Amino acid sequence: MSRVALVRRPSLRLAEGLLTHLDRSPVDVELALAQWEGEKEAVAGILELPPGFPRIVSSDAFPGLNPGYRVVALSLCPAERLAPALAALRAFHPGAYAKAVQAEGDPACPRLADGLALDAVKRLEVRGAALSVALLSPPPTSMPWTLRAFLRDGKGRLLDWKREDQPGSATHGSGACTSAALVQTPASIEVALLCGGPSATGPVPLGWGQTLTYSVQGDKIVATMKDD
């Protein structure tokens, strides 16, 4: 049965070797798997992998992959369900990619946690590193939205990450800021917040807003908030 393998790209060298350069020496996939396991906290509660994944597999066992390699597999996903699964995965791991393979067994795709929707993703290259920010909308009965910011080096390794759940509410009360939009600038990624309505500290004028700015200093993400 035809399936699509979603494979984590732990380094740019692995991607080149897997796709085109079969004479390259093997990559340490155990280290790649350890890196993935070490990132579980960063995606906890928002991204879910199928049971039994991630795992190391031999490319020889999956017709469609270049033979002679061991890779970190994140799922075996039916082609008709690939697009949303890959979009969700790349929001947090831009180096993930898909290859059509022949495999037996039940289909299984990575997915966002129940009720979450991926609204937008912005990425910015900063001095050899990559900053990405994902904006997600939880169910209507929960907080209006949540953010994850990730900083990776040129090999895809996670340097830093930040989580923001409904920024602005700490200052102006829960539920004050009810919408957000991502804006990319040459040196940062900004989150434009639109706020208004009742809050824990009293009414907030409709149309009041804030801007949350993510920038990079060294190997760290810096988040700053300002009133508009």
BALOBA-1460 file (C-alpha; in Angstrom, 3 decimals):
// residues 228
<rec num="1" residu="m" x="0.000" y="0.000" z="0.000"/>
<rec num="2" residu="s" x="1.270" y="3.462" z="-0.838"/>
<rec num="3" residu="r" x="2.177" y="5.664" z="2.097"/>
<rec num="4" residu="v" x="4.153" y="8.879" z="2.523"/>
<rec num="5" residu="a" x="6.994" y="8.822" z="5.006"/>
<rec num="6" residu="l" x="7.497" y="12.013" z="6.985"/>
<rec num="7" residu="v" x="11.151" y="12.231" z="7.867"/>
<rec num="8" residu="r" x="12.832" y="14.627" z="10.229"/>
<rec num="9" residu="r" x="15.859" y="16.367" z="8.734"/>
<rec num="10" residu="p" x="18.309" y="16.614" z="11.667"/>
<rec num="11" residu="s" x="20.886" y="18.409" z="9.537"/>
<rec num="12" residu="l" x="21.240" y="19.822" z="6.054"/>
<rec num="13" residu="r" x="23.936" y="17.213" z="5.338"/>
<rec num="14" residu="l" x="21.485" y="14.397" z="6.010"/>
<rec num="15" residu="a" x="18.973" y="15.880" z="3.589"/>
<rec num="16" residu="e" x="21.585" y="16.095" z="0.838"/>
<rec num="17" residu="g" x="22.815" y="12.588" z="1.511"/>
<rec num="18" residu="l" x="19.382" y="11.040" z="1.642"/>
<rec num="19" residu="l" x="18.123" y="12.714" z="-1.502"/>
<rec num="20" residu="t" x="21.089" y="12.890" z="-3.840"/>
<rec num="21" residu="h" x="24.516" y="11.933" z="-2.463"/>
<rec num="22" residu="l" x="24.565" y="8.193" z="-1.832"/>
<rec num="23" residu="d" x="28.354" y="8.057" z="-1.397"/>
<rec num="24" residu="r" x="28.335" y="10.168" z="1.782"/>
<rec num="25" residu="s" x="29.178" y="8.469" z="5.071"/>
<rec num="26" residu="p" x="26.241" y="7.662" z="7.414"/>
<rec num="27" residu="v" x="24.911" y="10.343" z="9.739"/>
<rec num="28" residu="d" x="24.536" y="9.721" z="13.471"/>
<rec num="29" residu="v" x="20.784" y="9.125" z="13.494"/>
<rec num="30" residu="e" x="20.832" y="8.149" z="17.173"/>
<rec num="31" residu="l" x="21.897" y="11.734" z="17.906"/>
<rec num="32" residu="a" x="19.132" y="13.008" z="15.632"/>
<rec num="33" residu="l" x="16.579" y="10.923" z="17.538"/>
<rec num="34" residu="a" x="17.935" y="12.210" z="20.846"/>
<rec num="35" residu="q" x="17.521" y="15.773" z="19.583"/>
<rec num="36" residu="w" x="13.885" y="15.087" z="18.739"/>
<rec num="37" residu="e" x="13.230" y="13.542" z="22.157"/>
<rec num="38" residu="g" x="14.839" y="16.566" z="23.768"/>
<rec num="39" residu="e" x="12.385" y="18.886" z="21.993"/>
<rec num="40" residu="k" x="9.210" y="17.265" z="23.324"/>
<rec num="41" residu="e" x="8.719" y="20.006" z="25.914"/>
<rec num="42" residu="a" x="8.745" y="22.686" z="23.221"/>
<rec num="43" residu="v" x="5.802" y="21.136" z="21.348"/>
<rec num="44" residu="a" x="3.959" y="19.598" z="24.314"/>
<rec num="45" residu="g" x="0.226" y="20.098" z="24.096"/>
<rec num="46" residu="i" x="0.224" y="21.320" z="20.496"/>
<rec num="47" residu="l" x="1.883" y="18.714" z="18.224"/>
<rec num="48" residu="e" x="1.205" y="14.986" z="18.528"/>
<rec num="49" residu="l" x="3.058" y="12.182" z="16.735"/>
<rec num="50" residu="p" x="1.495" y="8.747" z="16.137"/>
<rec num="51" residu="p" x="2.221" y="6.003" z="18.704"/>
<rec num="52" residu="g" x="5.623" y="4.441" z="18.122"/>
<rec num="53" residu="f" x="7.118" y="7.536" z="16.509"/>
<rec num="54" residu="p" x="9.675" y="9.006" z="16.171"/>
<rec num="55" residu="r" x="11.801" y="5.948" z="15.447"/>
<rec num="56" residu="i" x="14.925" y="5.037" z="13.525"/>
<rec num="57" residu="v" x="14.290" y="2.972" z="10.390"/>
<rec num="58" residu="s" x="16.406" y="1.525" z="7.618"/>
<rec num="59" residu="s" x="15.719" y="3.093" z="4.256"/>
<rec num="60" residu="d" x="16.200" y="-0.377" z="2.733"/>
<rec num="61" residu="a" x="12.857" y="-1.449" z="4.244"/>
<rec num="62" residu="f" x="10.871" y="1.228" z="2.404"/>
<rec num="63" residu="p" x="10.894" y="1.174" z="-1.408"/>
<rec num="64" residu="g" x="10.922" y="4.813" z="-2.479"/>
<rec num="65" residu="l" x="13.754" y="5.870" z="-0.148"/>
<rec num="66" residu="n" x="17.353" y="5.816" z="-1.274"/>
<rec num="67" residu="p" x="18.883" y="2.562" z="0.055"/>
<rec num="68" residu="g" x="21.693" y="2.265" z="2.548"/>
<rec num="69" residu="y" x="20.607" y="4.865" z="5.091"/>
<rec num="70" residu="r" x="19.080" y="5.005" z="8.554"/>
<rec num="71" residu="v" x="16.665" y="7.871" z="9.069"/>
<rec num="72" residu="v" x="14.427" y="9.251" z="11.803"/>
<rec num="73" residu="a" x="10.834" y="8.581" z="10.748"/>
<rec num="74" residu="l" x="8.013" y="10.657" z="12.212"/>
<rec num="75" residu="s" x="5.074" y="8.794" z="10.668"/>
<rec num="76" residu="l" x="3.701" y="6.870" z="7.695"/>
<rec num="77" residu="c" x="0.931" y="9.083" z="6.417"/>
<rec num="78" residu="p" x="-1.572" y="8.475" z="3.557"/>
<rec num="79" residu="a" x="-0.972" y="10.805" z="0.628"/>
<rec num="80" residu="e" x="-4.487" y="12.262" z="0.835"/>
<rec num="81" residu="r" x="-3.820" y="13.401" z="4.420"/>
<rec num="82" residu="l" x="-0.282" y="14.589" z="3.822"/>
<rec num="83" residu="a" x="-0.745" y="18.345" z="3.269"/>
<rec num="84" residu="p" x="-2.154" y="19.334" z="6.704"/>
<rec num="85" residu="a" x="0.135" y="16.890" z="8.501"/>
<rec num="86" residu="l" x="3.260" y="18.233" z="6.812"/>
<rec num="87" residu="a" x="2.179" y="21.847" z="7.344"/>
<rec num="88" residu="a" x="1.717" y="21.196" z="11.066"/>
<rec num="89" residu="l" x="5.061" y="19.445" z="11.324"/>
<rec num="90" residu="r" x="6.988" y="22.112" z="9.404"/>
<rec num="91" residu="a" x="5.589" y="24.834" z="11.654"/>
<rec num="92" residu="f" x="7.835" y="23.412" z="14.377"/>
<rec num="93" residu="h" x="10.431" y="21.465" z="12.369"/>
<rec num="94" residu="p" x="11.036" y="23.263" z="9.041"/>
<rec num="95" residu="g" x="13.528" y="20.571" z="8.028"/>
<rec num="96" residu="a" x="10.887" y="17.824" z="7.904"/>
<rec num="97" residu="y" x="10.110" y="16.484" z="4.437"/>
<rec num="98" residu="a" x="8.055" y="13.737" z="2.799"/>
<rec num="99" residu="k" x="8.928" y="10.860" z="0.476"/>
<rec num="100" residu="a" x="6.489" y="8.472" z="-1.216"/>
<rec num="101" residu="v" x="7.160" y="4.894" z="-0.054"/>
<rec num="102" residu="q" x="5.601" y="1.440" z="-0.160"/>
<rec num="103" residu="a" x="4.662" y="0.219" z="3.327"/>
<rec num="104" residu="e" x="2.206" y="-2.027" z="5.123"/>
<rec num="105" residu="g" x="0.271" y="-1.235" z="8.262"/>
<rec num="106" residu="d" x="-2.241" y="1.263" z="9.549"/>
<rec num="107" residu="p" x="-1.829" y="4.879" z="8.391"/>
<rec num="108" residu="a" x="-0.708" y="7.347" z="11.010"/>
<rec num="109" residu="c" x="-0.075" y="11.084" z="10.648"/>
<rec num="110" residu="p" x="1.284" y="13.752" z="12.981"/>
<rec num="111" residu="r" x="-1.372" y="16.252" z="13.950"/>
<rec num="112" residu="l" x="-2.078" y="19.291" z="16.024"/>
<rec num="113" residu="a" x="-3.676" y="18.681" z="19.410"/>
<rec num="114" residu="d" x="-7.473" y="18.472" z="19.507"/>
<rec num="115" residu="g" x="-9.123" y="21.748" z="18.590"/>
<rec num="116" residu="l" x="-5.951" y="23.596" z="17.568"/>
<rec num="117" residu="a" x="-5.663" y="25.277" z="14.177"/>
<rec num="118" residu="l" x="-2.486" y="26.614" z="12.589"/>
<rec num="119" residu="d" x="-3.245" y="30.212" z="11.600"/>
<rec num="120" residu="a" x="0.126" y="31.460" z="10.372"/>
<rec num="121" residu="v" x="3.877" y="30.804" z="10.397"/>
<rec num="122" residu="k" x="6.674" y="33.298" z="9.767"/>
<rec num="123" residu="r" x="10.384" y="32.489" z="9.415"/>
<rec num="124" residu="l" x="13.410" y="34.764" z="9.473"/>
<rec num="125" residu="e" x="17.076" y="34.001" z="8.743"/>
<rec num="126" residu="v" x="19.309" y="35.728" z="11.293"/>
<rec num="127" residu="r" x="23.106" y="35.368" z="11.086"/>
<rec num="128" residu="g" x="23.094" y="31.705" z="10.135"/>
<rec num="129" residu="a" x="20.179" y="30.804" z="12.406"/>
<rec num="130" residu="a" x="16.466" y="30.550" z="11.667"/>
<rec num="131" residu="l" x="13.759" y="32.142" z="13.812"/>
<rec num="132" residu="s" x="10.235" y="30.826" z="13.298"/>
<rec num="133" residu="v" x="6.999" y="31.858" z="14.998"/>
<rec num="134" residu="a" x="3.761" y="29.862" z="14.802"/>
<rec num="135" residu="l" x="0.359" y="31.341" z="15.639"/>
<rec num="136" residu="l" x="-2.297" y="28.803" z="16.651"/>
<rec num="137" residu="s" x="-5.975" y="29.128" z="17.516"/>
<rec num="138" residu="p" x="-7.332" y="26.859" z="20.269"/>
<rec num="139" residu="p" x="-11.042" y="25.967" z="20.628"/>
<rec num="140" residu="p" x="-13.408" y="28.921" z="21.223"/>
<rec num="141" residu="t" x="-14.002" y="27.850" z="24.830"/>
<rec num="142" residu="s" x="-10.282" y="28.169" z="25.592"/>
<rec num="143" residu="m" x="-7.887" y="31.122" z="25.290"/>
<rec num="144" residu="p" x="-8.159" y="32.934" z="21.933"/>
<rec num="145" residu="w" x="-4.744" y="31.852" z="20.622"/>
<rec num="146" residu="t" x="-1.244" y="30.716" z="21.500"/>
<rec num="147" residu="l" x="2.269" y="31.276" z="20.100"/>
<rec num="148" residu="r" x="5.433" y="29.204" z="19.799"/>
<rec num="149" residu="a" x="8.772" y="30.692" z="18.770"/>
<rec num="150" residu="f" x="11.752" y="28.516" z="17.805"/>
<rec num="151" residu="l" x="15.371" y="29.369" z="17.047"/>
<rec num="152" residu="r" x="17.429" y="26.764" z="15.152"/>
<rec num="153" residu="d" x="20.983" y="26.742" z="13.925"/>
<rec num="154" residu="g" x="22.002" y="25.976" z="10.361"/>
<rec num="155" residu="k" x="21.840" y="22.232" z="11.062"/>
<rec num="156" residu="g" x="18.304" y="22.357" z="12.433"/>
<rec num="157" residu="r" x="19.257" y="21.989" z="16.097"/>
<rec num="158" residu="l" x="17.010" y="23.794" z="18.558"/>
<rec num="159" residu="l" x="18.835" y="26.647" z="20.281"/>
<rec num="160" residu="d" x="15.960" y="28.304" z="22.118"/>
<rec num="161" residu="w" x="12.169" y="28.416" z="22.210"/>
<rec num="162" residu="k" x="9.440" y="30.463" z="23.824"/>
<rec num="163" residu="r" x="5.753" y="29.958" z="24.528"/>
<rec num="164" residu="e" x="3.213" y="32.741" z="24.809"/>
<rec num="165" residu="d" x="-0.446" y="32.082" z="25.634"/>
<rec num="166" residu="q" x="-2.622" y="35.096" z="24.872"/>
<rec num="167" residu="p" x="0.043" y="37.806" z="25.423"/>
<rec num="168" residu="g" x="-1.315" y="41.051" z="26.831"/>
<rec num="169" residu="s" x="-3.720" y="39.371" z="29.245"/>
<rec num="170" residu="a" x="-1.309" y="39.701" z="32.181"/>
<rec num="171" residu="t" x="-1.432" y="43.487" z="31.900"/>
<rec num="172" residu="h" x="-5.033" y="44.025" z="30.893"/>
<rec num="173" residu="g" x="-6.851" y="40.987" z="32.229"/>
<rec num="174" residu="s" x="-7.786" y="37.602" z="30.839"/>
<rec num="175" residu="g" x="-9.526" y="37.838" z="27.473"/>
<rec num="176" residu="a" x="-8.376" y="41.416" z="26.787"/>
<rec num="177" residu="c" x="-6.568" y="40.638" z="23.503"/>
<rec num="178" residu="t" x="-8.738" y="38.579" z="21.212"/>
<rec num="179" residu="s" x="-6.938" y="38.564" z="17.850"/>
<rec num="180" residu="a" x="-3.398" y="38.491" z="16.517"/>
<rec num="181" residu="a" x="-1.496" y="38.682" z="13.240"/>
<rec num="182" residu="l" x="2.128" y="37.915" z="12.363"/>
<rec num="183" residu="v" x="4.251" y="40.541" z="10.605"/>
<rec num="184" residu="q" x="7.817" y="39.922" z="9.432"/>
<rec num="185" residu="t" x="10.382" y="42.726" z="9.421"/>
<rec num="186" residu="p" x="14.037" y="42.611" z="8.269"/>
<rec num="187" residu="a" x="15.263" y="41.947" z="11.826"/>
<rec num="188" residu="s" x="12.308" y="40.511" z="13.740"/>
<rec num="189" residu="i" x="8.906" y="38.850" z="13.695"/>
<rec num="190" residu="e" x="6.113" y="40.909" z="15.230"/>
<rec num="191" residu="v" x="2.761" y="39.838" z="16.597"/>
<rec num="192" residu="a" x="0.162" y="42.600" z="16.246"/>
<rec num="193" residu="l" x="-2.485" y="42.253" z="18.971"/>
<rec num="194" residu="l" x="-5.969" y="43.749" z="18.849"/>
<rec num="195" residu="c" x="-7.540" y="44.118" z="22.260"/>
<rec num="196" residu="g" x="-10.757" y="45.388" z="23.766"/>
<rec num="197" residu="g" x="-13.781" y="44.523" z="25.843"/>
<rec num="198" residu="p" x="-14.072" y="43.639" z="29.548"/>
<rec num="199" residu="s" x="-11.036" y="42.435" z="31.488"/>
<rec num="200" residu="a" x="-10.206" y="41.409" z="35.042"/>
<rec num="201" residu="t" x="-9.130" y="44.964" z="35.849"/>
<rec num="202" residu="g" x="-12.041" y="46.735" z="34.178"/>
<rec num="203" residu="p" x="-13.110" y="47.660" z="30.640"/>
<rec num="204" residu="v" x="-10.440" y="48.093" z="27.968"/>
<rec num="205" residu="p" x="-11.188" y="50.536" z="25.110"/>
<rec num="206" residu="l" x="-12.069" y="48.724" z="21.894"/>
<rec num="207" residu="g" x="-9.235" y="48.930" z="19.398"/>
<rec num="208" residu="w" x="-6.463" y="49.177" z="21.949"/>
<rec num="209" residu="g" x="-3.453" y="47.084" z="20.892"/>
<rec num="210" residu="q" x="0.014" y="45.812" z="21.623"/>
<rec num="211" residu="t" x="2.931" y="44.541" z="19.566"/>
<rec num="212" residu="l" x="4.935" y="41.534" z="20.698"/>
<rec num="213" residu="t" x="8.332" y="41.473" z="18.969"/>
<rec num="214" residu="y" x="10.574" y="38.419" z="18.661"/>
<rec num="215" residu="s" x="14.216" y="39.097" z="17.854"/>
<rec num="216" residu="v" x="17.508" y="37.210" z="18.202"/>
<rec num="217" residu="q" x="20.493" y="37.983" z="20.403"/>
<rec num="218" residu="g" x="23.255" y="35.411" z="20.092"/>
<rec num="219" residu="d" x="21.617" y="32.010" z="20.441"/>
<rec num="220" residu="k" x="18.591" y="33.314" z="22.374"/>
<rec num="221" residu="i" x="15.124" y="34.577" z="21.472"/>
<rec num="222" residu="v" x="14.247" y="37.968" z="22.949"/>
<rec num="223" residu="a" x="10.554" y="38.816" z="23.317"/>
<rec num="224" residu="t" x="9.505" y="42.426" z="23.994"/>
<rec num="225" residu="m" x="6.021" y="43.905" z="24.359"/>
<rec num="226" residu="k" x="4.973" y="47.484" z="23.704"/>
<rec num="227" residu="d" x="1.682" y="49.360" z="23.648"/>
<rec num="228" residu="d" x="0.483" y="50.696" z="20.299"/>
